[in-house]
Amino acid sequence: MPLMHAVGAAPARGGTGRDRGARCFRRAMTRCCAAAAALAMASWIGAAGPALAAASYIFVESGGDTVGTLSGSLDLPAPTGTMPALPAAFTPYVPYFVAGSPTGDTLSSYTVTGPANFGSGNGAVPAFVLGSVIQLFDNVVAVGTDYVSGAEMNGTMILNATMAELGVAFGDHVWTLSNGDTFTLSFRNLGAAIPTPASLPLLAGALGMVALCGVVRRRG
């Protein structure tokens, strides 16, 4: 009888196989919901924002970090010079912005007109950069010498700080090349964003996934 009691009591501590399986399922569902919600929110960001011509680096906050994504392309005029490839940088008050993974030591540079800064802060050294090279310093934008005019650009930058800590100014900061093409640094406050009617289904889907995550957590 003591042995039977021990065998019967053991599941009370660690749970039955079915209980453990249920917990694993709930954890997996929570992870899937979070990933789906992030994907839906990313889709909404693209649809809710204004149509940005040329190349744009769009930044949002995520879990205390500031995350940027590069998209678009640049139809380049003749270069106005060259400049050295610099380490990754993010300094709003200059303006000084360097992203991407250069394949050489020299970049092709182009004179631009635009704002004198994209915030008042000192910024930070990016924790992670990947993708197409694009460099902004004062009134010059530079790209890799191997960049083909009109080719799609993509990249990611992660800074381990909030936008307030970085000292950026919310909104779109646009620099214009001599041919009218543009490079934009955009800082989005999702809480203040107002979606267009076409983006409402995407936003609803994102909020629905966030709600489902909450339900799964509560049941866990």
NORNORWO-V283835 format. One record per pair of residues at least 6 apart in sequence whose ideal C-beta (glycine too) atoms are under 6 Angstrom apart, sorted by sequence separation. I is the first residue (numbers start at 0). J is the second residue. If there is no record, write none. Layout:
# NORNORWO-V283835
i,j
I,J
I,J
This chain:
# NORNORWO-V283835
i,j
175,181
58,65
88,95
134,141
173,181
174,182
194,202
58,67
88,97
133,142
87,97
132,142
173,183
56,67
57,68
132,143
85,97
171,183
172,184
56,69
171,185
55,71
54,71
84,101
169,186
53,71
54,73
167,186
169,188
53,73
84,104
131,152
84,106
94,116
131,153
94,117
130,153
131,154
81,105
82,106
92,116
130,154
162,186
91,116
130,155
82,108
91,117
129,155
81,108
91,118
92,119
111,138
80,108
106,134
128,156
78,107
91,120
111,140
79,109
98,128
127,157
78,109
79,110
91,122
99,130
101,132
108,139
109,140
125,156
126,157
90,122
99,131
89,122
99,132
108,141
125,158
126,159
89,123
99,133
98,133
106,141
107,142
123,158
89,125
97,134
106,143
107,144
123,160
87,125
96,135
87,128
94,135
95,136
101,143
140,182
122,165
120,165
120,166
119,166
118,166
118,167
117,167
118,168
99,154
117,172
98,154
98,156
114,172
82,141
113,173
69,130
113,174
111,174
112,175
111,175
111,176
109,176
117,184
89,158
75,148
74,148
74,149
91,166
91,167
72,149
72,150
72,151
72,152
69,152
69,153
69,154
68,155
67,156
66,157
64,157
65,158
64,159
65,162
54,152
60,161
76,177
60,162
76,178
74,180
73,180
53,180
53,181
54,182
55,183
56,184
57,185
58,186
59,187
52,181
55,185
51,183
47,192
47,194
47,198
46,198
43,198
46,201
43,201
42,201
43,202
43,205
39,204
40,205
39,205
36,205
39,208
36,208
35,208
36,209
32,208
32,211
33,212
32,212
29,212
29,215
28,215
29,216
25,215
25,219
